[in-house]
Amino acid sequence: MKILLRIILLLLFFTTLFLIISYARGYRFDFAKRSVKSTGIISVTSNPKAAKIFINSELKGVTDTNLTLTPDNYLVEVKKDGYTSWSKKINLKGELVINVDPVLFPINPSLSPLTNLGIIKAVATEDGDKIVIFATDFIYLFDAGKKTLPFFPPLNKIIDLSLLPNTIDLIKTTVIFSPDQKQAIFEFTEASYLLSLQEDNLNPLEVTLSKDTLIEAWQKEKTKNFDKILETFPKNFDKIASDSFSIIAFSPNETKLLYQAKNDADIPLMIEPILIATNQTTEERSIKKGRIYVYDRKEDKNFLLTNNQLPITNNQIKWYFDSRHLVVEQNKKIAIIDYDDMNKQTVYSGPFENSFFNPTNDGKVIVLVNLNSQVNELPDLYLVGIR
């Protein structure tokens, strides 16, 4: 009798364990069909929170929510009053969890002044943390990488323009940054100078005759830095990159690469077997010369930025701080797109000068604006509060 009781308890234990595991893997009992069917889960979160979730145009709740659904194709939409909306088609399979975590941006962002000195030209450093500002009397460095941007923050003076030839044209000046962003070569029409970005340059060093050698040395160092990052990518990817890519920029977390194809090439599968529950946007592994792509090393996915009008310089297409989006300037508007070229959201359509914009490391965007051109001859830096 005791043995029988133990057998029954053991059977109950394993039956319960089986049911718990099956439930956790997404299996549900269909009372209508009197059968067990597999299900999947779409886990929907958002920033900001409490956004409405629509599945095939039907309201299903608000973020953050896990939705258990039968395997099928679904249109997932996330909306919140006062913010841009987000949507994506999802192919849900049984026993899988698909994570959806969109960022929504305010339709009417705030605009706050950061400087009040009149700016002739602004150039962001390659890492985007700082901005070189050309004013009428001085060249300054503005620290855009601060976590908090106070009202009219102090500027660090790079050089008094009276120390340079009085015939220089600031508009035509080119700035080439060192790999560590601590120095820069300022190429004026008349001459070139090597200036520190960390202090006031009281004795500017002219490098007109040696600038090409210095730029070449910097480029080699930048290439070495790129190669170190590429070593973290799948095996043999660095060989393909060196042969076929012109690197525009790595994402801030260095897991994605924005690049332009310099040759036609095929990117083979780098991770096998293929990962499941990854980004379902159609990728493009046969790259074409001149087109722009994003490669994601974690998921081994390569996405084509299909809009052929997208610019290719760091001044016009940049990574957003979260490494999940790109910020682009196009048709005098600033938009943010998912890194897989989905969900283009216009975040600023107001005036800004010289196509200048720069994302900050806290999710905002800095633009060069002249809000009162009848009174002010020159623009200033403004912060667009999109987050």
Residue pairs with C-beta under 8 A, 6 or more apart in sequence:
22 36
25 38
25 95
26 38
26 39
26 40
26 41
26 68
26 94
26 95
26 96
27 36
27 37
27 38
27 39
27 95
28 36
28 37
28 39
28 68
29 35
29 36
30 36
30 37
37 70
37 94
38 71
38 94
38 95
39 68
39 69
39 70
39 71
39 94
40 68
40 69
40 70
40 71
40 92
40 93
40 94
40 95
40 96
40 97
40 98
41 66
41 67
41 68
41 69
41 96
41 97
41 98
42 55
42 66
42 67
42 69
42 74
42 76
42 90
42 92
42 97
42 98
42 100
43 64
43 65
43 66
43 67
43 97
43 98
43 99
43 100
44 53
44 63
44 64
44 65
44 66
44 67
44 76
44 78
44 100
44 101
45 63
45 64
45 99
45 100
45 101
46 63
46 64
46 78
46 80
46 86
46 101
46 102
46 103
46 104
47 101
47 102
47 103
47 104
47 387
48 80
48 83
48 104
49 62
49 63
49 64
50 62
50 63
50 80
51 62
51 63
51 78
51 79
51 80
51 83
51 102
51 104
52 59
52 61
52 62
52 78
52 79
52 80
53 59
53 60
53 61
53 62
53 63
53 65
53 67
53 76
53 77
53 78
54 60
54 75
54 76
54 77
54 78
54 79
55 67
55 69
55 74
55 75
55 76
55 77
56 74
56 75
57 75
57 77
60 67
61 67
63 78
69 92
70 92
71 92
71 93
71 94
72 91
72 92
73 89
73 90
73 91
73 92
74 89
74 90
74 91
74 92
75 87
75 88
75 89
75 90
76 87
76 88
76 89
76 90
76 100
77 85
77 86
77 87
78 85
78 86
78 87
78 100
78 102
78 104
79 85
79 86
79 104
80 104
82 106
82 107
82 108
83 104
83 105
83 106
83 107
84 104
84 105
84 106
84 107
84 345
84 346
84 347
85 104
86 102
86 103
86 104
86 343
86 345
87 343
88 100
88 280
88 281
88 342
88 343
89 280
90 98
90 100
90 280
91 280
92 98
96 276
96 277
97 277
98 277
98 280
99 277
102 343
103 322
103 324
103 325
103 336
103 387
104 345
105 336
105 345
105 347
105 386
105 387
106 347
106 385
106 386
109 347
109 348
109 384
109 385
109 386
110 383
110 384
110 385
111 350
111 369
111 382
111 383
111 384
111 385
112 151
112 382
112 383
112 385
113 151
113 152
113 380
113 381
113 382
113 383
114 142
114 149
114 152
114 153
114 366
114 380
114 381
114 382
114 383
115 133
115 142
115 152
115 155
115 380
115 381
116 152
116 380
117 133
117 135
117 140
117 155
117 380
118 135
118 136
118 376
118 377
118 378
118 379
118 380
119 133
119 134
119 135
119 368
119 378
119 379
119 380
119 381
120 134
120 135
120 136
120 170
120 171
120 378
121 133
121 134
121 170
121 171
121 173
121 354
122 131
122 132
122 133
122 134
122 354
122 356
122 368
122 381
123 131
123 132
123 134
123 175
124 130
124 131
124 132
124 144
124 314
124 315
124 356
124 358
125 131
125 132
125 177
125 181
125 197
126 177
126 181
126 249
126 314
127 145
127 181
128 144
128 145
128 318
128 319
128 358
128 359
128 360
128 361
129 143
129 144
129 145
129 181
129 361
130 141
130 142
130 143
130 144
130 145
130 181
130 197
131 141
131 142
131 144
131 358
131 366
131 381
132 139
132 140
132 141
132 142
132 158
132 175
132 184
132 197
133 139
133 140
133 141
133 142
133 155
133 381
134 170
134 173
136 161
136 378
137 160
137 161
137 162
138 157
138 158
138 159
138 160
138 161
139 157
139 158
139 159
139 161
139 186
139 195
140 155
140 156
140 157
140 158
141 155
141 156
141 157
141 158
141 197
142 153
142 155
142 156
142 381
143 153
143 156
144 358
144 360
144 361
144 366
145 360
145 361
146 153
147 361
147 362
148 362
149 360
149 364
149 383
156 198
156 200
157 200
158 195
158 196
158 197
158 200
158 201
159 195
159 200
159 201
159 204
160 200
161 168
163 201
163 202
163 204
164 188
164 193
164 204
165 188
165 190
165 191
167 189
167 190
168 188
168 189
168 190
169 188
169 189
172 188
172 189
173 186
173 187
173 188
174 186
174 187
175 184
175 185
175 186
175 187
176 184
176 185
176 187
176 215
176 218
177 183
177 184
177 197
178 184
178 218
179 218
179 221
179 222
179 225
181 197
182 196
182 197
182 198
183 194
183 195
183 196
183 197
184 194
184 195
184 197
185 192
185 193
185 194
185 195
185 207
185 211
185 214
185 215
186 192
186 193
186 195
187 211
191 206
191 208
192 206
192 207
192 208
192 211
193 201
193 204
193 205
193 206
193 207
194 204
194 205
194 207
194 211
194 214
195 201
195 204
195 205
207 214
226 247
226 250
227 238
229 250
229 254
230 237
230 238
230 241
231 238
232 254
232 297
233 241
233 257
233 270
233 295
233 297
234 270
234 271
234 297
234 300
235 270
236 270
237 270
237 295
237 297
240 265
240 267
241 247
241 257
241 259
243 263
243 265
244 261
244 262
244 263
244 264
244 265
244 287
245 257
245 259
245 260
245 261
245 262
246 259
246 260
246 261
246 262
247 257
247 258
247 259
248 258
248 259
248 260
248 292
248 312
248 313
248 314
248 317
249 258
249 314
249 318
249 319
250 256
250 257
250 258
250 319
251 257
251 258
251 319
251 323
251 339
252 319
252 321
252 322
252 323
252 361
253 323
255 296
255 297
255 298
255 323
256 294
256 295
256 296
256 297
256 319
256 323
256 339
257 294
257 295
257 297
258 292
258 293
258 294
258 317
258 319
258 326
259 292
259 293
259 294
259 295
260 290
260 291
260 292
260 293
260 312
261 287
261 288
261 289
261 290
261 291
261 292
261 293
262 289
263 289
264 286
264 287
264 288
264 289
265 286
265 287
266 285
266 286
266 287
267 285
267 286
267 287
267 295
267 302
268 285
269 285
269 300
270 297
270 300
271 299
271 300
274 300
275 299
275 300
278 299
278 301
279 296
279 299
279 301
279 340
281 301
281 303
281 338
281 340
281 341
281 342
283 301
283 302
283 303
283 304
283 340
284 293
284 302
284 303
284 304
285 302
287 293
287 302
287 304
291 304
291 305
291 308
292 304
292 305
292 310
292 312
292 317
293 302
293 303
293 304
293 305
294 302
294 303
294 305
294 326
294 339
294 340
294 341
295 301
295 302
295 303
296 302
296 303
296 339
301 340
303 339
303 340
303 341
304 341
305 326
305 337
305 341
306 341
307 330
307 341
309 330
310 317
310 328
310 330
311 317
311 328
311 329
311 330
315 355
315 356
316 328
316 329
316 330
316 355
317 326
317 327
317 328
317 329
318 326
318 327
318 328
318 357
318 358
318 359
319 325
319 326
319 327
319 359
320 326
320 327
320 336
320 359
320 363
321 359
321 360
321 361
321 362
321 363
322 363
323 339
324 338
324 339
325 336
325 337
325 338
325 339
326 336
326 337
326 338
326 339
327 334
327 335
327 336
327 357
327 359
327 365
328 334
328 335
328 336
328 337
329 355
329 357
332 349
332 352
332 355
333 346
333 348
333 349
334 346
334 347
334 348
334 349
334 352
334 357
334 365
334 367
334 384
335 344
335 345
335 346
335 347
336 344
336 345
336 347
336 386
337 343
337 344
337 345
347 365
347 384
347 386
348 357
348 365
348 367
348 384
348 386
350 369
351 369
351 370
351 371
352 367
352 368
352 369
352 379
353 367
353 368
353 369
353 370
353 379
354 368
356 367
356 368
357 365
357 366
357 367
357 368
358 365
358 366
359 365
359 366
360 366
360 383
362 387
363 386
363 387
364 383
364 384
364 385
364 386
364 387
365 383
365 384
365 386
366 381
366 382
366 383
366 384
367 381
367 382
367 384
368 379
368 380
368 381
368 382
369 379
369 380
369 381
369 382
370 376
370 378
370 379
370 380
371 382
